[in-house]
Amino acid sequence: MSQALSLYRRLVSVPGGRWLYGRLICFKAPYFATIAPRFVALEPGRCEVDIRDRRRVHNHIGTVHAIALCNAAELTAGMMTDVTIPSRMRWIPKGMTVQYLAKATGTLRAEATPESAAVEATSGYAWPVNVSVRNAAGEEVFHARIDMWVSPRKDA
């Protein structure tokens, strides 16, 4: 089990644990603090993160900024990948295609799921991850497809 998943499972049951987990992830990768993520679910094959609609993530028309949505997509896809791929493999985002489907307002939930099962391999491969961002009414406001590059760890 990955360290990220082990820590999540320990913290999720304590008061404030989801908030603390988000803070710890943002300490490791500071840029994600811009969206103040709250982890809702993290397990192999799925990650869900909420981002609140706050002024700091707004664009000039008062909706959640496109790049804040991209940040949420990359975070959920990355964390899902980290807890899903075999331990002898590593990952890095290689490319992202996005669609803005509706104005993003209110608390939003990003959910990342893979298109296929992750496998252990002797060489690197592209592993597509889909991320859907929905508003409180369940309407999809944003969709991303992120190609993760999964390759053997050098130290494995």
NORMOBEL-V288491 format. One record per run of one state. SS is the DSSP state (@ for helix, = for strand, . for the rest). FROM is the first residue (numbers start at 1). TO is the last residue. If there is no record, write none. Layout:
BEGIN
SS|FROM|TO ; SS|FROM|TO
END
This chain:
BEGIN
.|1|2 ; @|3|11 ; .|12|16 ; @|17|28 ; .|29|29 ; @|30|35 ; .|36|37 ; =|38|43 ; .|44|45 ; =|46|51 ; .|52|54 ; @|55|57 ; =|58|58 ; .|59|63 ; =|64|64 ; .|65|65 ; @|66|84 ; .|85|88 ; =|89|100 ; .|101|107 ; =|108|114 ; .|115|124 ; =|125|134 ; .|135|139 ; =|140|152 ; .|153|156
END
